[in-house]
């Protein structure tokens, strides 16, 4: 049964949008009454920003492992944990919530993975070479990026933005001993006041990694390359257009925690934007973007031994969207408005090859070509009082899903004979965040409410096998909208040499969506324990608290530490899955005279709150120690930076609560990075 | 404020962007030919009339066969609507002969087409053959025509007819009718059940129940939900229920036959140790 995803039907409309956007720009009367442009960045009051950019030579110093994968960068964030199904394509979680409860965007673009088994979180389709930073907003602070419960992550692309730097380029390479990962990267940039172009390419290839005690983890290899171009052109002093293209392809990716690997994961991501300093005289920093991305993901079990039934499981995801945003300042009010929309098509199929080759192939649609439309309006007002400030924000969105494929619709009607082809809902989000300094203390507190629609798998998945709890999952198109009321507080004590922060947040999630066993159903996957149907729980509660500190021992030495506690229970007081046990990390960094040294420890306590019903087993406490050493050399005009480090020095054999099916993590690993940049 | 217009245009575009949908207008032309899509399998001409026999299949097969008959008055080239056609299939074997379960021909659906079905229990071969006797009238004149027909085993080799003796020592014939083209969906399922009263009498069995449990032997005996057991529909004289198939492939429809008192006459439950019922149909798609 062959299937083709038709050429995007709305491409015409998109081009229209683009034209319209350009039109607006070109014919907008030039406004001379220029006021000092407000600092737009400050207005988005984000929880955390993780600096990624490898291109900036100075940043290398700050980073313990400059050419590590994006996954490792994100994991270094205080607020993000990564669920691991292998060495590649980790899935970010925030406040103990994963993909479906987060809004993850790339430069404001909505992208959705094409794998029914979450083997391709969208963070796997970019690389550190493309990015300047990850902007992280916890809870409804992330609603600027989309509908969310747990928070939002925006991966910001690295751009020269008309800095008069002229030509520059760099070459980078890294090697890691544990899995023999080879990384080669390079970039070439040109930028002047009128035009800029950034290009970069990165290639990674890794063999199987070895867990502590030199135990090889089979099927943990991967190979990927990523290529990106972005450029901008100034039309006039106050307006410019820019365009971005990213091509990312991963091949032969092993997933040791799963029963299948991936032979191809490919993304093409493109956008065109138009920026203008002012609009209507009052609005500033007007930015509009149209974008399109397409993802193909092919699972593969041909290299696995003892496969009961060989399966082909390809998936496609196509998204087109736009946003237009601007700032508006009036006295103490700093407004930010954004209108955005996207259209996504998700399609995935499964073909199984019967042992008896005379029998016909077994075919099903696991994602029945679900078309999702979403149009939202986001507004925030950052009000500055004499000493304190208040941020109010809201997102209102129309969201609809339609099952476009009749084969898929009929399949789902086996379970839901009365189901409608389309399902639409109105999603709301409100939040208020207050900040006030009290002498050396800073108090931050807020309350918010947010809603999200079920994901494609939750709403329309058809026999999706989850190897974590060994169950097949069926979506429910009639799920209620999940909503969350949350509160957060944080108190910081700040002195010049040290800083201590205590934060806590609590989410009360209504209609929490999770799979529940339906014992009347028969499994599809051979060897599965049962079938779960996505269901709304009456409610679930999540609580996260952390305590972090920084101490500048001297100008050269800096000590940081972080301790966090997490708890998640459902309405019966049962533990929710994938909730972190007590975890901690601490680091001592030294930086002087172009030398940088760091020593860090990271670990968790025993996982006492786990739930076997979701396939969890108790993970033991662990701690690992890592060290790095770096030196920067100047050679004429050029800059050479060398960094080496060792992770998991004692070669501890361990796995954490985020490790799918408790696959062990990497053992001792020595890495080296060399980067050479020519200015 | 000129720009406002463009912003407005952008908004309109984005709204049209969300309201796009495709409407598939399916205008199926009204069928005029009552035997459209059927295969003419037999035809013979007499002096003043001719008889045409149609089937959905290319050739008659063991199992359920829906057959349409038309009789044409050659004097006016019109199909006769008052022919009162009756029929009797007969199997001629070396030592015995027997009939096959069949329904009464009726032209109530389409006045010129006499429609009914025959369930052949076995195939014909060199020494054992089927013939079909037709009785009808042309302009008030009774006619009789007997001719031999060939019946083959279905080419796909799938079991869709069961001839068995129940625990009540009665011989039954159970034949699969629908779905003819199974889909990954909740299919309407239909079957006919006859009992053998004598060599020539096969009355319809009424008000029994047939449970259905579809399984995929190639997928660890995977089953599907929301099937509906077959119950007797007095209007169609058939057993009707729902059959859900969760994927394409080879399916075995395990069944149990229960009489009106709920006593199992044939078939067993499918369990982990007992992978198949002795009463089953086979499907492939």
Interface residues (C-beta under 8 A of the other chain):
Chain A: X1 X9 X10 X13 X14 X16 X17 X20 X21 X23 X24 X27 X28 X29 X279 X280 X288 X308 X309 X322 X324 X339 X341 X343 X350 X352 X354 X355 X356 X359 X360 X361 X362 X363 X364 X365 X373 X374 X375 X398 X400 X402 X407 X410 X411 X413 X414 X415 X417 X462 X463 X520 X521 X522 X523 X524 X526 X527
Chain B: X1 X2 X3 X4 X6 X7 X9 X10 X11 X13 X14 X15 X16 X17 X18 X20 X21 X22 X183 X184 X185 X186 X216 X218 X219 X220 X221 X222 X223 X224 X225 X226 X244 X245 X246 X247 X248 X249 X250 X284 X285
